[in-house]
């Protein structure tokens, strides 16, 4: 799970809201345009959808491991 987060935030670990990949994921999931995502919107999304994010990370981990 942590491995996926580490790769997804590469180059943006201290500012994950600037990650093009994470912006794209939030845009496709939440509908907020990627260029409008700032720190506040990112953390609001992370807090409101933390359960969904954990499920997604577990799924991504299973897909990576092939189980």
Secondary structure, 3 states (H helix, E strand, C coil): CHHHHHHHCCCCCCCHHHCHHHHHHHHHHHCCCHHHCCHHHHHHHHHHCHHHHHHHHHHHHHHHHCC
